[in-house]
Amino acid sequence: MFSKSNHSDAKQAFQYLTFLRGEIMLPPLIDKTYESLTSLVEPHRYTSILNCMVSVAREIVVFNRFHQTQTQLHVLPLITAVLPGLDPNDSNKCCLTLQFLQNIFDCILICDCQPALNYRNDLTEHERELCFETSKFEDFIHEFFKKVLYLI
């Protein structure tokens, strides 16, 4: 995935493996993504990992009760962490960031579900955590528009 040549083959293989066995492939990918997004020493890792994340965005947001790591809880931290990728000086990074955000937003609804906690008593612990996470969408939207206005 981090090679300088044929990264499209690695991306496609990772996409197929994630589709087949997401519970094995996604947790290490998410860990490597957080490492790559915070690393200032190796900026090429950012584009490589983001290229891979673009292809597996659907698997990140889909709930699977058999996964030990519920990747849905990582959606908001991930989309917030990629916002610095909206860089007008690096068009490749900017395009990959926008593709990743588009693929994520194609699969989810952007709304604050926290009021549902007042009306529903039958939510699982995972659903309750997701409702709390969705309350942070407003902060993300503000940061996103600040970055987009800077791009224009």
Backbone torsions as a table, in degrees:
resi	resn	phi	psi	omega
1	MET	NA	-32.1	-177.2
2	PHE	-97.0	8.7	178.4
3	SER	-73.2	159.6	-178.0
4	LYS	-86.9	-10.1	179.2
5	SER	-126.8	150.1	177.7
6	ASN	56.9	36.1	178.6
7	HIS	-69.2	-19.9	178.5
8	SER	-69.1	-34.1	176.5
9	ASP	-66.9	-42.2	178.3
10	ALA	-64.9	-40.3	179.3
11	LYS	-62.5	-43.3	-178.9
12	GLN	-68.0	-40.5	177.3
13	ALA	-63.5	-42.7	178.9
14	PHE	-64.6	-37.3	178.1
15	GLN	-62.3	-45.8	179.8
16	TYR	-65.6	-42.9	178.9
17	LEU	-65.0	-37.4	178.4
18	THR	-68.1	-37.0	177.6
19	PHE	-64.7	-38.3	-178.8
20	LEU	-78.5	-45.2	-175.7
21	ARG	-136.2	67.7	-178.8
22	GLY	-61.4	-31.5	-178.4
23	GLU	-66.9	-21.9	178.1
24	ILE	-93.5	-39.4	-171.3
25	MET	-85.0	-34.1	-172.5
26	LEU	-73.8	-43.0	-178.7
27	PRO	-57.9	-45.1	176.7
28	PRO	-66.3	-33.5	178.6
29	LEU	-64.8	-42.6	179.7
30	ILE	-65.2	-40.6	176.7
31	ASP	-61.5	-46.1	178.9
32	LYS	-65.4	-32.5	178.7
33	THR	-65.2	-46.9	178.8
34	TYR	-61.7	-39.6	178.0
35	GLU	-63.0	-44.8	-176.6
36	SER	-69.9	-34.7	-178.5
37	LEU	-72.1	-26.4	-179.5
38	THR	-96.3	-8.5	-177.8
39	SER	-84.3	123.8	176.2
40	LEU	-96.4	-8.9	-176.0
41	VAL	-79.2	-37.4	-177.2
42	GLU	-121.0	81.7	-177.1
43	PRO	-69.0	-21.9	179.1
44	HIS	-68.0	-24.8	177.3
45	ARG	-65.6	-32.4	-179.7
46	TYR	-59.8	-50.3	-178.3
47	THR	-68.0	-35.7	178.5
48	SER	-65.1	-46.7	-177.7
49	ILE	-71.1	-35.8	178.8
50	LEU	-69.0	-34.9	175.3
51	ASN	-60.2	-39.6	177.9
52	CYS	-72.4	-39.6	-179.2
53	MET	-65.2	-30.8	177.9
54	VAL	-60.6	-39.1	-175.4
55	SER	-78.8	-18.6	-177.7
56	VAL	-115.9	19.6	-177.1
57	ALA	-60.3	-38.9	-178.8
58	ARG	-64.1	-40.8	-179.2
59	GLU	-68.3	-26.1	178.8
60	ILE	-69.8	-39.5	-174.6
61	VAL	-89.2	-13.5	-178.6
62	VAL	-78.4	133.5	178.2
63	PHE	-82.9	131.0	174.9
64	ASN	-133.4	114.3	-174.7
65	ARG	-68.0	-11.9	180.0
66	PHE	-87.7	-13.5	178.2
67	HIS	-76.0	135.3	176.0
68	GLN	-75.2	-37.1	176.5
69	THR	-95.7	113.7	178.6
70	GLN	-84.6	103.7	-173.8
71	THR	-70.1	-15.9	178.8
72	GLN	-60.2	-32.0	-179.9
73	LEU	-71.3	-13.3	179.8
74	HIS	-93.5	-5.6	-174.5
75	VAL	-62.0	-53.0	-177.0
76	LEU	-64.9	-44.6	175.3
77	PRO	-61.7	-35.0	179.4
78	LEU	-69.2	-45.9	-178.7
79	ILE	-68.5	-29.0	175.5
80	THR	-72.6	-37.2	-178.2
81	ALA	-70.3	-24.8	-179.3
82	VAL	-87.1	-6.6	-178.9
83	LEU	-56.7	-35.8	176.0
84	PRO	-63.1	-14.6	176.6
85	GLY	-71.3	-11.7	176.2
86	LEU	-79.7	75.2	-174.1
87	ASP	-112.1	118.2	-178.6
88	PRO	-67.4	-15.7	-179.3
89	ASN	-86.8	-12.9	-179.8
90	ASP	-128.8	94.0	-173.6
91	SER	-66.8	-34.7	179.4
92	ASN	-64.0	-46.1	179.3
93	LYS	-64.5	-40.2	179.8
94	CYS	-64.3	-44.1	179.3
95	CYS	-64.7	-42.3	178.7
96	LEU	-63.9	-40.0	178.8
97	THR	-63.3	-45.3	179.4
98	LEU	-66.3	-36.1	176.3
99	GLN	-64.2	-43.3	179.5
100	PHE	-61.8	-46.3	179.5
101	LEU	-63.0	-41.4	178.6
102	GLN	-63.0	-44.3	-179.8
103	ASN	-63.9	-36.9	177.2
104	ILE	-67.8	-48.0	-175.6
105	PHE	-71.9	-18.3	173.0
106	ASP	-69.3	-20.8	-173.7
107	CYS	-105.7	-12.2	-175.9
108	ILE	-127.3	163.7	173.1
109	LEU	-99.1	135.3	179.7
110	ILE	-99.7	98.0	177.3
111	CYS	-156.9	159.5	178.0
112	ASP	-87.1	110.3	-178.3
113	CYS	-95.5	4.5	-177.4
114	GLN	-61.0	-34.4	176.8
115	PRO	-61.5	-19.4	178.1
116	ALA	-63.8	-23.5	178.9
117	LEU	-65.3	-25.5	179.4
118	ASN	-78.2	-22.9	-173.9
119	TYR	-106.6	-22.3	-175.2
120	ARG	-112.5	129.8	176.9
121	ASN	-106.4	-6.4	-173.6
122	ASP	-101.3	17.9	-178.6
123	LEU	-79.0	142.3	175.0
124	THR	-75.3	169.9	179.5
125	GLU	-62.4	-38.5	178.2
126	HIS	-62.8	-43.9	179.0
127	GLU	-65.4	-35.7	177.3
128	ARG	-65.5	-42.3	177.9
129	GLU	-63.2	-40.0	177.9
130	LEU	-63.7	-38.8	178.1
131	CYS	-63.1	-40.5	176.8
132	PHE	-65.6	-38.9	179.6
133	GLU	-63.4	-38.2	-176.0
134	THR	-66.6	-18.2	178.0
135	SER	-68.7	-14.3	-179.5
136	LYS	-90.1	-0.6	-179.7
137	PHE	-61.7	-34.6	-177.9
138	GLU	-60.9	-42.6	178.2
139	ASP	-63.3	-40.3	178.8
140	PHE	-62.6	-44.2	-178.0
141	ILE	-61.4	-41.4	178.5
142	HIS	-62.5	-45.8	179.6
143	GLU	-65.4	-39.0	179.7
144	PHE	-62.2	-45.8	-179.1
145	PHE	-68.9	-31.6	174.1
146	LYS	-61.7	-42.8	179.6
147	LYS	-67.9	-42.1	-178.2
148	VAL	-66.2	-40.2	177.9
149	LEU	-64.8	-31.5	177.1
150	TYR	-70.1	-32.0	178.6
151	LEU	-67.6	-34.6	-176.1
152	ILE	-77.5	NA	NA
